[in-house]
Every structure is written in C-alpha cells, then in structure tokens.
Amino acid sequence: MLQQVNGQDMSSLPYGSDPLREDLQVFLGSEIQLAELDDLTKVNPVTPAIVLRCLQERYQVDVFYTNAGCTLVALNPFKPVPYLYCPELMRDYHMAPQLQKLKPHIFTVGEQTYRNVKSLLEPVNQSIIVSGESGAGKTWTSRCLMKFYATVTNSSASQETHETVERIEKRVLDSNPVMEAFGNACTLRNSNSSRFGKYIQLQLSRAQQMTGASVQTYLLEKTRVAYQAPRERNFHIFYQITKGASSSERLEWHLPEGAAFHWLPNSERTLEEDCFEVTRDAMLHLGIDHSTQNNIFKVLSGLLHLGNIHFDDSEDESQVCQPQEDAKCFVMTTASLLQIPKEELLETLRVRMITAGKQQQVFRKPCSRAECETRRDCLAKVTYARLFDWLVSVINGSICAEPSTWTTFIGLLDVYGFECFPNNNLEQLCINYANEKLQQHFVAHYLRAQQEEYAAEGLEWSFISYQDNQSCLDLIEGSPLSICSLINEECRLNRLSNAIQLQTRIESALSSSASLSRNKFSKDPNFIIAHYAGPVQYQIEGMVEKNKDPVPPELTRLLQHSQDSLLQRLFPSQENEPNDPLGQSRAPVVTVVSKFKSSLEQLMQVLHSTTPHYIRCIKPNSQGHAQRFQTKEVLSQLEACGIVETVHISAAGFPVRVSFQSFLERYSLLRKFRPAQPSPSSRLPSSLSTKEHPGQQPTPEKDAMLQSLIRDILLTLPPTVATLRDHPEVSPIHCGRTKVFMTDSVLELLEYRRLQTLNKCARYIQFCWRQHQHRKLEKQRWAATLLQAAIRSWLTRKRIQRLHAAATSIKLAWRKWRAKMDSLVSIELDNVEENCFTKVPHPPLSTTLPWPSRETVQLWPLGLVLSHAPVGVIRMRRNLSLQACLQIPCHSNTYKVEATQHDKAGITSIRALPQGSIRFHCKKSPLLYANISPEPQNYDITGFNQILLDRHRLIPV
C-alpha cells in the first residue's frame, strides 16, 4: 500500500529518505485513520510524507478541506459538489456555537471573520487571502465566500430592512459574473483563470449587515485581447456574444453564424462560462441598461473585426501598407461598429506622426507591416482596458455604500496564481511578483513575526526554520538596484531597447543575488528567478516595450472622434495645449511596473492593517481530473507555500495574542471574586496599565497577580484546560510580559463562557426588571383600586344625597298637596253638613264648580273623584250628575253601572263592557287571513270589562 500512490513509487519522491519513511511507518502503525484528521497539527511527527498522505486519504473520500494551523488547505475537487455549498450548510456554520467542533470548511473561515468583526477585537477589519496556483480554485472559493456573507448578513436583518439588504446583496453577487466575463479567460491550466487581481471589500454596518462593497483591480492582462497562446482562449465575453446573440443582434453587430475571427481561437470549445444571459442579467441589475449593453457589445464586435485586418508589405518605405484583399470588408465593418471614419482609421493604423525640430514640426511617416499590426493591437488593447476600467467604476458606483453607513469591512483577495509557462514575459513577472509579496506577508505576519514575538515575550520557544523569500523580493523590487528598477531605467532612456544589453546589465548589477541565474543553453536573452514556488525563466525580448505600454496619440484622437456614446465616455476629448500640437503630455510616463508596484504597496498596507486569514488552494493534478492525486505536484505546492512549517509553528504556537488591558476588559466578568478574601487579580489592571520597558523583568508581585488572574479565568473553563494549565509545556494558554497567548480552542471556549455569562447577566437583568415592573404594576393597581373605591364612594354619596334631597322635596310637595286636598275636602264636607242641617236648597247644577277634564279626572284617586262629585243633589240626580261628570252616556250599552238597592249610597261601581266579538279557535284555521279584521275599529275603551269606578265602602251623605 505504501509502495504505490496513484501509480507512482513512493520511494522515488524527493522526500522519500529513510527517516521519513520510518516516521510514516510509525505513524501509520498507530491505528489512526488519516481521513478523520481534520487538523494537520494532530499528526506526529510532522513530516512532508505524513502531511501528503493525510491529504491524499481525505481527498479519496471526498473530503477537500483540512486545517493546517492558522491556514485552511483547500483541494480542488474538479467536480460539482453542491451539498458542500448549499444555503442550509451556510446557516449551520453560522448558527454553530463552537466552530472548532465542525468540519473544516471555507465557511469556517468566513464565519470566524464575521465573529471577529462582531467581537470588535483589534484589528476589527478582516482580510481573507486566497492563494494558490492557476486552476487551484481561488475564484470559486471567493465566489462561495461572497455568497456565504450575503446569506449570513441577510439572516440578521430585520423585516423592515430585509428588502434593502437583499437588493444590495444581489448587486454585490451580480458583480462576480460581470467581472469574470470581462476579466477571466481559459488558459492551459485553468478554464476560468482570472487574468486580473481584485480585492473586494464587503462593507458592514454597526449591526453587521452588508451595506455595500467596493472592488479594486490590479494589472488586467490586456495583451490577451490581441494575442492568445496556443490552446488558450480570449476573454469569456467575446465567446459569449458570438454564441449567445440573437439573430437580430447578429445582424446589428455583424456576427454571422460560423464567422471566423483571428482573435477568437478555440471557439468550438464550449465552457460553462459561455452563458451570455447570465452576464446580461447581471449587468442589468447593476444599472447598465439595454442601450448601454448594446453599445458595449457593439464595440467588442468591432474589436473582433479589427483583429481580422491584416496588411501587405509595402513596395517602398515611402508608401503606406495596403490592407489585404479579404481585410477590406473588415475595415468597413470596424469603422461602422466603432462609428469612426474609414479613411481616418486606415490613416491612423498606417501612418505615424513624428514631431521634430525646435519648431515642433510634424512629419508623416508610413509604418511597416509589423508596425501597422502593432498599432492595430494597441488600439484594441487600449479600448478594452478603458472599457474594463469603466465597468469597474460602474460596478463600484452601483454597489459601494456611503462612508457614513458602514464602519467595518471584510476583504477578499483573489489574485492570479503563480504562473510558469514555456514563454514568460512581463505579465508573468508581475503576477509572480504579486505572489511573492503575498507569501512574504504570510511569512512576516505568521512564521517570522510570531516566533520573534514569542521570544520577546519570554515564552520558552525553539525557533523553527522556514523558507524566507526576502532575497527573491530584494532581487525584484529592491533598492537601489533591482530587476524592476533596471527595466524602468531602460524605458526612460531615449533609445531603442536591446534585450542582450539589458541582460548584461542585469547580470552585472545583480550577480550577487543567489535567486538570479540564466539559461546558458537558450539562444534568446533571458534570466531565471528562483521564486518560492520554483524557478521561472523570463524572456527579455519585448519586456521593455510592454513596460512602456505606449499609446500613440493618433489612436487616442481617433477614438475621441468617434460618434459612439460609449467611446465618447471612454475617451473624453481634451483641449490641446498651444505648444503641444499632437496633444502629447510632457509629464513623465508611468510604466506598467511602477504602476503595478504602487498599487501592490497600497494593497499590502491594507492587509497589514487587518487581521489576515489564509486559504491555500491546492491543485491535485494539472489535467483537471477528479479523483486523481498526483503526489509530486501536490508536494511541490505544499513546499512552496510552507504548509509543513506552518503546521510546525501552529502546533507549538499560539495564534491568538491579546494584550493584558484588552484581555481584562473583555474577560474580567469571568473572574470569580471572593468577598471574604479579595483576589489579588482585582488590582491587576492598575498595576499593568503602564507598559514595561524593554529588558525590564517582571516583579514577583506581578507574576503572582498574573497567575491569580489566569487561575480565576481557567476556573470557568472545562476541567481539562485547567489541568493543562499546570503543565506549561502543553498548556493552551500562556502569559508573556505584556500579552496573553492562547490557542483558537481556548479563545473559543472563553468566548463561549463569556457569552454564557452575558446571557446569565441578561436573564438576571430581565428578571430584576420584570420583578420591578411587576411590583410597580401591583402598586399602580393598588393605587388605582383605592382611587376607584374613593371615587365610587364619593359618587355613591353624592347620588344618595341627590336622591334623598329629591325624595324630601317630593314628600314635602306631596304632603303639602295632600294637606291642601284634605283641607279642601274637609271644607266641602263641612259645607255639605252645614247645608244638610240648615235645609238650604241645593243650588242648580249650573251653579256647581267647573268639572276638570276627563284626562285629569282619570288620574285622580276614587275618593277625590267622589269628593268632587256634585253634592247638591241626592239619589238619582246624584248618579246622573256623577255620570255626567265622568262623561258617560246615560243609555249606553258600553258601561255597566251598579248601585245599592235603596240608592241611598249612590253608584258603587262603573264597568266597561267588552267591545267586539271574541272567538276561540281550537286549531289554526285553514283559511287565509281568517283571524284578521279588514277594518279594525278604534274604541276609546281598549280593555275588556275595564273598571272605571269601584267603591267598596261608601260614605253616607
């Protein structure tokens, strides 16, 4: 099993020495499943053979991510693995309480950076550096990380801001397909290789919600527009418009089916990136409307037709070169698409304007065939470069947020990987120079700086050797002499470039560098640089011209005269100076190397101001086949990026370093205070507030306070960590002179305990607040009850008082009226008795007092009616008088009058007889409307047998 690895002999590997094989045998004999080791720091001993075998075993079981200390190693699966990047898995990693318990993943790195931003530990801003060779999966990793951040930040948004956050995230994600279409291409090593570098800043608000993003690009390989290496392709966008355009668009853009273009090689090959609709939809979401898109694609079609313009050699140097016969139609099509005059296009490509003499006279010089094609290529490159920069500015204008709306950011760096081709020139030199700077950042930040800090802080540390690429960087960018400075100096000299002369200057000036050599067996001038990833041979021929990147002013003026609205924005017209008839700038020309070096230094300043996280993308094989693990190629990549040294330092080191003040401010709530005996650590902040001078030894008192602080904090952690604290050689936490050093697992446990403590405090605060609110509410209820009782009592008393006063008034009025009535009755009775005794004749009926109305009489009591009846008559006349007073007819069948036998007492009762007929139905009549009277009569007396006057006891008169 150990002899063959994918058909290769293990003994033939460069690491196949006897001690390594013995270590591998010992490690494999310990019955440890290599595929289950999530972190390479768990292997023992750490050797290249064991690390390589562990990665291979995990790759064979479709496990593509492995931790290597502070670095995540990502193997390219070369096949779709959708379950590894689904939104559900993103949410699982985001909601996990302890990331260390989950499997290694790029989402682990993303969630760690997001939590670091939330924790506000300095430096707050985060950066993820995705590095690796071309085709190792850097672009895919960056794309998945952007989707992860979009999902995470959207989950924490409120319902009101959900739509706004979703719209911003949609624009940020849509910037990926646009930039990949215009900046990526298919190379020998990768079908979607980034031909430019980009640093994306995801801008976060105080609530850790994504408010926008910004994109910064580096060194677009614009030469690919006019030149493609064998078996390589142009930028994706050219193939998208030729394959995805509709029939009407093909007519408008002059792109017929099956048309052949010189700058569109390998067009028969179809890739996943050739989806035109995805690019158009993304551009539309970014604010680029259909009209502007049409102008962009029309210009790109014009560049394709421009590449088919070829010239014949001129017969004489004084004559211009004529376009080939089959190229004349392409000249007309190019002029039509770019909306420039045909004659002016040919004039600009074939004639060079030269200014000479003190009077700045302008001369026209016909160009040779090679010069004409060079000017043609330059026209295409400058147009595409301006178009790409304009697209980046449009994207930034669409997704970038106002500075006041965001406070922190997470950066994603995706640059071209290390490249080594059969022919390498200035582009590969700049690309590998950028990779050297990133490797140096990793070495300076992690490998070298950490070990030096351990020694300065007094930790017992034995230095681990590592590969430092500082000598290679000094060779490329050093001062005062370096390869870049010599190339720039050659550009400033007003003479024709000579490759052999430049090679001689480089060898003589930099011969002391061990990283420089040359291939003596090659006839072409060259030099070899020993990069951290391996030696690369560069061809000097044409390097100076590419560094100058000259753009003839005639080409710029030609595009400024275009009638196309897009080209007018890309090449705005400028007023020419009076002493500069050709519009040539007298400012010093900025070379490609100088511009790239300046932008790279700005990028490194940003990276140094953030907390870096590293993802090393590894390419299992150069063919791009799944389930194929080539040990030699993987081993070279591991050695180039220093994975073995990283594992060594990570296994023995402490990746987390926090100053005493920051440590106390953040974790002081975890300490357990003893009220009876205060802990000496409570006085630690004041004693450690002053920084120690170099060489100052810590006092025993401070040591004791520090140990007490660590003991108090470790009491909150699981017993295993507290136990390891007593063994410094394996302790996961250590205190230096000014900082506390700990591993990621201890930091995660501390954060988890701190979160638990904060939750307890929050629950206690909530309990106290709710108790206070409950007591306050009870008091308010009791007070409201008392107020309600008092008010109800007062209202009841007032109501009773009003009722009592009303009753008293009624009783007084009734008594007054009754007394008056009694007096009137007594007076009348007295008069009657007096008249009876004196035998005075009764006055006639006409002389009686006027009788009140019937309505008033019906309301009187019977006694009052009888008392007011005429008393001057007796017997029959009295009865008639009483009926007359009640307005009852004498001969009426309606009333029944009852009297005594002797008529001495008069009328005893008057009853009303029933009116109408009464029917009794045993069952409902079958006839309709049988019980309804058609004309109901209105009677004054509505009741049956109603008693109008009844007297049970008569008073004799």
C-alpha positions, 0 to 999 in steps of 0.5 A, spaced: 500 500 500 505 504 501 509 502 495 504 505 490 500 512 490 496 513 484 501 509 480 507 512 482 513 509 487 513 512 493 520 511 494 522 515 488 519 522 491 524 527 493 522 526 500 522 519 500 529 518 505 529 513 510 527 517 516 521 519 513 519 513 511 520 510 518 516 516 521 510 514 516 511 507 518 510 509 525 505 513 524 501 509 520 502 503 525 498 507 530 491 505 528 489 512 526 485 513 520 488 519 516 481 521 513 478 523 520 484 528 521 481 534 520 487 538 523 494 537 520 497 539 527 494 532 530 499 528 526 506 526 529 511 527 527 510 532 522 513 530 516 512 532 508 510 524 507 505 524 513 502 531 511 501 528 503 498 522 505 493 525 510 491 529 504 491 524 499 486 519 504 481 525 505 481 527 498 479 519 496 473 520 500 471 526 498 473 530 503 477 537 500 478 541 506 483 540 512 486 545 517 493 546 517 494 551 523 492 558 522 491 556 514 485 552 511 488 547 505 483 547 500 483 541 494 480 542 488 475 537 487 474 538 479 467 536 480 460 539 482 459 538 489 453 542 491 451 539 498 458 542 500 455 549 498 448 549 499 444 555 503 442 550 509 450 548 510 451 556 510 446 557 516 449 551 520 456 554 520 453 560 522 448 558 527 454 553 530 456 555 537 463 552 537 466 552 530 472 548 532 467 542 533 465 542 525 468 540 519 473 544 516 470 548 511 471 555 507 465 557 511 469 556 517 473 561 515 468 566 513 464 565 519 470 566 524 471 573 520 464 575 521 465 573 529 471 577 529 468 583 526 462 582 531 467 581 537 470 588 535 477 585 537 483 589 534 484 589 528 476 589 527 477 589 519 478 582 516 482 580 510 481 573 507 487 571 502 486 566 497 492 563 494 494 558 490 496 556 483 492 557 476 486 552 476 487 551 484 480 554 485 481 561 488 475 564 484 470 559 486 472 559 493 471 567 493 465 566 489 462 561 495 465 566 500 461 572 497 455 568 497 456 565 504 456 573 507 450 575 503 446 569 506 449 570 513 448 578 513 441 577 510 439 572 516 440 578 521 436 583 518 430 585 520 423 585 516 423 592 515 430 592 512 430 585 509 428 588 502 434 593 502 439 588 504 437 583 499 437 588 493 444 590 495 446 583 496 444 581 489 448 587 486 454 585 490 453 577 487 451 580 480 458 583 480 462 576 480 459 574 473 460 581 470 467 581 472 469 574 470 466 575 463 470 581 462 476 579 466 477 571 466 479 567 460 481 559 459 488 558 459 492 551 459 491 550 466 485 553 468 478 554 464 476 560 468 483 563 470 482 570 472 487 574 468 486 580 473 487 581 481 481 584 485 480 585 492 473 586 494 471 589 500 464 587 503 462 593 507 458 592 514 454 596 518 454 597 526 449 591 526 453 587 521 449 587 515 452 588 508 451 595 506 455 595 500 462 593 497 467 596 493 472 592 488 479 594 486 483 591 480 490 590 479 494 589 472 488 586 467 492 582 462 490 586 456 495 583 451 490 577 451 485 581 447 490 581 441 494 575 442 492 568 445 497 562 446 496 556 443 490 552 446 488 558 450 482 562 449 480 570 449 476 573 454 469 569 456 465 575 453 467 575 446 465 567 446 459 569 449 456 574 444 458 570 438 454 564 441 449 567 445 446 573 440 440 573 437 439 573 430 437 580 430 443 582 434 447 578 429 445 582 424 446 589 428 453 587 430 455 583 424 456 576 427 454 571 422 453 564 424 460 560 423 464 567 422 471 566 423 475 571 427 483 571 428 482 573 435 477 568 437 481 561 437 478 555 440 471 557 439 468 550 438 470 549 445 464 550 449 465 552 457 460 553 462 462 560 462 459 561 455 452 563 458 451 570 455 444 571 459 447 570 465 452 576 464 446 580 461 442 579 467 447 581 471 449 587 468 442 589 468 441 589 475 447 593 476 444 599 472 447 598 465 441 598 461 439 595 454 442 601 450 448 601 454 449 593 453 448 594 446 453 599 445 458 595 449 457 589 445 457 593 439 464 595 440 467 588 442 464 586 435 468 591 432 474 589 436 473 582 433 473 585 426 479 589 427 483 583 429 481 580 422 485 586 418 491 584 416 496 588 411 501 587 405 508 589 405 509 595 402 513 596 395 517 602 398 518 605 405 515 611 402 508 608 401 503 606 406 501 598 407 495 596 403 490 592 407 489 585 404 484 583 399 479 579 404 481 585 410 477 590 406 470 588 408 473 588 415 475 595 415 468 597 413 465 593 418 470 596 424 469 603 422 461 602 422 461 598 429 466 603 432 462 609 428 469 612 426 471 614 419 474 609 414 479 613 411 481 616 418 482 609 421 486 606 415 490 613 416 491 612 423 493 604 423 498 606 417 501 612 418 505 615 424 506 622 426 513 624 428 514 631 431 521 634 430 525 640 430 525 646 435 519 648 431 515 642 433 514 640 426 510 634 424 512 629 419 508 623 416 511 617 416 508 610 413 509 604 418 511 597 416 507 591 416 509 589 423 508 596 425 501 597 422 499 590 426 502 593 432 498 599 432 492 595 430 493 591 437 494 597 441 488 600 439 484 594 441 488 593 447 487 600 449 479 600 448 478 594 452 482 596 458 478 603 458 472 599 457 474 594 463 476 600 467 469 603 466 465 597 468 469 597 474 467 604 476 460 602 474 460 596 478 463 600 484 458 606 483 452 601 483 454 597 489 459 601 494 455 604 500 456 611 503 462 612 508 457 614 513 453 607 513 458 602 514 464 602 519 467 595 518 469 591 512 471 584 510 476 583 504 477 578 499 483 577 495 483 573 489 489 574 485 492 570 479 496 564 481 503 563 480 504 562 473 510 558 469 509 557 462 514 555 456 514 563 454 514 568 460 514 575 459 512 581 463 505 579 465 508 573 468 513 577 472 508 581 475 503 576 477 509 572 480 511 578 483 504 579 486 505 572 489 511 573 492 509 579 496 503 575 498 507 569 501 512 574 504 506 577 508 504 570 510 511 569 512 512 576 516 505 576 519 505 568 521 512 564 521 517 570 522 513 575 526 510 570 531 516 566 533 520 573 534 514 575 538 514 569 542 521 570 544 520 577 546 515 575 550 519 570 554 515 564 552 520 558 552 520 557 544 525 553 539 525 557 533 523 553 527 526 554 520 522 556 514 523 558 507 524 566 507 523 569 500 526 576 502 532 575 497 527 573 491 523 580 493 530 584 494 532 581 487 525 584 484 523 590 487 529 592 491 533 598 492 537 601 489 538 596 484 533 591 482 530 587 476 524 592 476 528 598 477 533 596 471 527 595 466 524 602 468 531 605 467 531 602 460 524 605 458 526 612 460 532 612 456 531 615 449 533 609 445 531 603 442 531 597 447 536 591 446 534 585 450 542 582 450 544 589 453 539 589 458 541 582 460 548 584 461 546 589 465 542 585 469 547 580 470 552 585 472 548 589 477 545 583 480 550 577 480 550 577 487 543 575 488 543 567 489 535 567 486 538 570 479 541 565 474 540 564 466 539 559 461 546 558 458 543 553 453 537 558 450 539 562 444 534 568 446 536 573 452 533 571 458 534 570 466 531 565 471 528 567 478 528 562 483 521 564 486 518 560 492 514 556 488 520 554 483 524 557 478 521 561 472 525 563 466 523 570 463 524 572 456 527 579 455 525 580 448 519 585 448 519 586 456 521 593 455 516 595 450 510 592 454 513 596 460 512 602 456 505 600 454 505 606 449 499 609 446 500 613 440 496 619 440 493 618 433 489 612 436 487 616 442 484 622 437 481 617 433 477 614 438 475 621 441 472 622 434 468 617 434 460 618 434 459 612 439 456 614 446 460 609 449 467 611 446 465 618 447 465 616 455 471 612 454 475 617 451 473 624 453 476 629 448 481 634 451 483 641 449 490 641 446 495 645 449 498 651 444 505 648 444 503 641 444 500 640 437 499 632 437 496 633 444 502 629 447 503 630 455 510 632 457 509 629 464 513 623 465 510 616 463 508 611 468 510 604 466 506 598 467 511 596 473 511 602 477 504 602 476 503 595 478 508 596 484 504 602 487 498 599 487 501 592 490 504 597 496 497 600 497 494 593 497 499 590 502 498 596 507 491 594 507 492 587 509 497 589 514 492 593 517 487 587 518 487 581 521 489 576 515 486 569 514 489 564 509 486 559 504 491 555 500 488 552 494 491 546 492 491 543 485 491 535 485 493 534 478 494 539 472 489 535 467 483 537 471 481 530 473 477 528 479 479 523 483 486 523 481 492 525 486 498 526 483 503 526 489 509 530 486 505 536 484 501 536 490 508 536 494 511 541 490 505 546 492 505 544 499 513 546 499 512 552 496 507 555 500 510 552 507 504 548 509 509 543 513 512 549 517 506 552 518 503 546 521 510 546 525 509 553 528 501 552 529 502 546 533 507 549 538 504 556 537 499 560 539 495 564 534 491 568 538 495 574 542 491 579 546 494 584 550 493 584 558 488 591 558 484 588 552 484 581 555 481 584 562 476 588 559 473 583 555 474 577 560 474 580 567 466 578 568 469 571 568 473 572 574 470 569 580 471 574 586 471 572 593 468 577 598 471 574 604 478 574 601 479 579 595 483 576 589 489 579 588 487 579 580 482 585 582 488 590 582 491 587 576 489 592 571 492 598 575 498 595 576 499 593 568 496 599 565 503 602 564 507 598 559 514 595 561 520 597 558 524 593 554 529 588 558 525 590 564 523 583 568 517 582 571 516 583 579 514 577 583 508 581 585 506 581 578 507 574 576 503 572 582 497 577 580 498 574 573 497 567 575 491 569 580 488 572 574 489 566 569 487 561 575 480 565 576 479 565 568 481 557 567 476 556 573 470 557 568 473 553 563 472 545 562 476 541 567 481 539 562 484 546 560 485 547 567 489 541 568 493 543 562 494 549 565 499 546 570 503 543 565 506 549 561 509 545 556 502 543 553 498 548 556 493 552 551 494 558 554 500 562 556 502 569 559 508 573 556 510 580 559 505 584 556 500 579 552 496 573 553 497 567 548 492 562 547 490 557 542 483 558 537 480 552 542 481 556 548 479 563 545 473 559 543 471 556 549 472 563 553 468 566 548 463 561 549 463 562 557 463 569 556 457 569 552 454 564 557 455 569 562 452 575 558 446 571 557 446 569 565 447 577 566 441 578 561 436 573 564 438 576 571 437 583 568 430 581 565 428 578 571 430 584 576 426 588 571 420 584 570 420 583 578 420 591 578 415 592 573 411 587 576 411 590 583 410 597 580 404 594 576 401 591 583 402 598 586 399 602 580 393 597 581 393 598 588 393 605 587 388 605 582 383 600 586 383 605 592 382 611 587 376 607 584 373 605 591 374 613 593 371 615 587 365 610 587 364 612 594 364 619 593 359 618 587 355 613 591 354 619 596 353 624 592 347 620 588 344 618 595 344 625 597 341 627 590 336 622 591 334 623 598 334 631 597 329 629 591 325 624 595 324 630 601 322 635 596 317 630 593 314 628 600 314 635 602 310 637 595 306 631 596 304 632 603 303 639 602 298 637 596 295 632 600 294 637 606 291 642 601 286 636 598 284 634 605 283 641 607 279 642 601 275 636 602 274 637 609 271 644 607 266 641 602 264 636 607 263 641 612 259 645 607 255 639 605 253 638 613 252 645 614 247 645 608 244 638 610 242 641 617 240 648 615 235 645 609 238 650 604 236 648 597 241 645 593 243 650 588 242 648 580 247 644 577 249 650 573 251 653 579 256 647 581 264 648 580 267 647 573 268 639 572 276 638 570 277 634 564 276 627 563 284 626 562 285 629 569 279 626 572 282 619 570 288 620 574 285 622 580 284 617 586 276 614 587 275 618 593 277 625 590 273 623 584 267 622 589 269 628 593 268 632 587 262 629 585 256 634 585 253 634 592 247 638 591 243 633 589 241 626 592 239 619 589 238 619 582 240 626 580 246 624 584 248 618 579 246 622 573 250 628 575 256 623 577 255 620 570 255 626 567 261 628 570 265 622 568 262 623 561 258 617 560 252 616 556 246 615 560 243 609 555 249 606 553 250 599 552 258 600 553 258 601 561 255 597 566 253 601 572 251 598 579 248 601 585 245 599 592 238 597 592 235 603 596 240 608 592 241 611 598 249 610 597 249 612 590 253 608 584 258 603 587 261 601 581 262 603 573 264 597 568 266 597 561 263 592 557 267 588 552 267 591 545 267 586 539 266 579 538 271 574 541 272 567 538 276 561 540 279 557 535 281 550 537 286 549 531 289 554 526 284 555 521 285 553 514 283 559 511 287 565 509 287 571 513 281 568 517 283 571 524 284 578 521 279 584 521 279 588 514 277 594 518 279 594 525 275 599 529 278 604 534 274 604 541 276 609 546 275 603 551 281 598 549 280 593 555 275 588 556 270 589 562 275 595 564 273 598 571 272 605 571 269 606 578 269 601 584 267 603 591 267 598 596 265 602 602 261 608 601 260 614 605 253 616 607 251 623 605 
